[in-house]
Amino acid sequence: MKKLLSLFTSLVFLLSLSSCATKVKDGNAENVKITKVDSEIYTDEEIEAAIDVTKEYFEKHFSDCTLTQMEYVGDEELDDYQGFKERSDADEVIVFVSSFDVGDDADESLGPDFCENWLWILVRNSGGEWKHEDHGY
């Protein structure tokens, strides 16, 4: 009987702890300002599709952060990122630079307040769906 009572007390204690946990806010990419950069490689629709993939990734993985600005790096800069195509066995790469605000409950590795010049690297195979490949400075 004592074991049963002890087990019940432990279970109640664990359940009370779990009710104290708060849900961390998802990332917010709703009102990001997109700076349009013309491309001879990608259409506006292709760039927008890559932006959408990036925003979805941000919202899912960057808790308590708000994406504020995003811009395609431009066709000339893509040569610096060709290794990502090879690494992921893809045909195309696209890169964005962004800024975002960092909330109090965000990942500690992001530093306080905000991040600037954060890169987003996406890849795809000839006209297929964009896939997040990497991000960071």
C-alpha positions as CSV (number, residue, x, y, z in Angstrom):
1,M,0.0,0.0,0.0
2,K,2.9,2.4,0.8
3,K,4.4,1.7,-2.6
4,L,1.1,2.5,-4.3
5,L,0.7,5.7,-2.4
6,S,4.3,6.7,-3.1
7,L,3.8,6.0,-6.8
8,F,0.6,8.0,-6.9
9,T,2.3,10.9,-5.1
10,S,5.2,10.9,-7.6
11,L,2.8,10.8,-10.5
12,V,0.8,13.8,-9.2
13,F,4.1,15.7,-8.6
14,L,5.3,15.0,-12.2
15,L,1.9,16.1,-13.7
16,S,2.0,19.3,-11.7
17,L,5.4,20.1,-13.0
18,S,4.3,19.6,-16.6
19,S,1.4,22.0,-16.2
20,C,3.8,24.7,-15.2
21,A,5.6,24.5,-18.5
22,T,4.9,27.3,-20.9
23,K,4.7,27.0,-24.6
24,V,7.6,28.8,-26.4
25,K,6.4,31.1,-29.1
26,D,6.8,30.1,-32.7
27,G,9.0,32.2,-34.9
28,N,7.1,35.0,-36.7
29,A,7.7,35.8,-40.4
30,E,4.3,37.4,-41.1
31,N,5.3,41.0,-41.7
32,V,8.8,40.5,-43.1
33,K,9.9,43.3,-45.4
34,I,11.1,41.8,-48.7
35,T,13.5,43.9,-50.7
36,K,13.1,43.1,-54.4
37,V,16.3,42.3,-56.3
38,D,16.0,41.6,-60.0
39,S,17.4,38.3,-61.3
40,E,18.3,37.0,-64.7
41,I,18.5,33.5,-63.3
42,Y,15.2,33.2,-61.4
43,T,11.7,34.6,-62.0
44,D,9.9,36.6,-59.4
45,E,7.7,33.5,-58.7
46,E,10.8,31.2,-58.2
47,I,12.2,33.8,-55.7
48,E,8.9,34.1,-53.9
49,A,8.6,30.3,-53.6
50,A,12.1,30.2,-52.0
51,I,11.1,33.0,-49.7
52,D,8.0,31.0,-48.6
53,V,10.1,28.0,-47.8
54,T,12.5,30.1,-45.8
55,K,9.6,31.8,-43.9
56,E,8.1,28.4,-43.1
57,Y,11.5,27.1,-41.8
58,F,11.9,30.2,-39.7
59,E,8.5,30.0,-38.1
60,K,9.1,26.3,-37.2
61,H,12.7,26.5,-36.0
62,F,13.3,30.1,-34.7
63,S,11.2,30.2,-31.6
64,D,10.5,33.7,-30.2
65,C,12.2,35.4,-33.1
66,T,10.6,37.8,-35.7
67,L,12.0,37.9,-39.2
68,T,12.1,41.6,-40.1
69,Q,13.9,41.9,-43.5
70,M,14.9,39.6,-46.3
71,E,16.6,40.1,-49.6
72,Y,17.9,37.9,-52.5
73,V,21.7,38.3,-52.5
74,G,21.7,38.7,-56.3
75,D,22.9,36.6,-59.2
76,E,26.5,37.7,-59.0
77,E,26.9,36.4,-55.4
78,L,25.7,32.8,-56.2
79,D,29.1,31.7,-57.4
80,D,30.3,31.8,-53.8
81,Y,27.6,29.1,-52.9
82,Q,28.0,26.5,-55.6
83,G,29.4,24.1,-53.1
84,F,26.0,23.7,-51.6
85,K,24.7,22.4,-54.8
86,E,27.3,19.7,-54.9
87,R,26.9,18.9,-51.2
88,S,23.2,18.2,-51.6
89,D,23.4,16.8,-55.2
90,A,21.2,19.7,-56.5
91,D,21.2,21.6,-59.7
92,E,20.4,25.1,-58.4
93,V,21.1,27.3,-55.4
94,I,19.5,30.5,-54.1
95,V,20.7,32.6,-51.2
96,F,19.0,35.3,-49.1
97,V,20.3,37.7,-46.5
98,S,18.0,38.7,-43.6
99,S,17.7,40.4,-40.3
100,F,15.5,39.3,-37.4
101,D,14.7,40.3,-33.8
102,V,15.5,37.8,-31.0
103,G,13.1,37.4,-28.1
104,D,14.0,36.6,-24.5
105,D,12.9,33.0,-24.9
106,A,14.9,32.4,-28.2
107,D,17.8,30.0,-28.5
108,E,20.8,31.4,-26.5
109,S,23.2,30.9,-29.4
110,L,21.4,33.7,-31.3
111,G,22.6,36.4,-29.0
112,P,20.6,39.2,-27.5
113,D,18.1,41.5,-29.3
114,F,18.7,40.9,-33.1
115,C,20.7,39.2,-35.8
116,E,21.8,40.9,-39.0
117,N,23.3,39.6,-42.3
118,W,21.9,36.1,-41.6
119,L,22.1,33.9,-44.7
120,W,19.5,31.4,-45.9
121,I,20.7,28.9,-48.5
122,L,18.2,26.8,-50.5
123,V,18.7,24.2,-53.2
124,R,16.6,22.4,-55.7
125,N,16.8,20.2,-58.8
126,S,15.9,21.9,-62.1
127,G,12.7,23.7,-61.4
128,G,11.6,21.5,-58.5
129,E,10.7,22.5,-55.0
130,W,13.1,24.6,-53.0
131,K,14.6,22.9,-49.9
132,H,16.3,24.6,-47.0
133,E,20.0,23.6,-47.1
134,D,21.7,25.8,-44.5
135,H,21.6,29.1,-42.6
136,G,23.8,31.3,-40.5
137,Y,26.5,33.9,-40.8
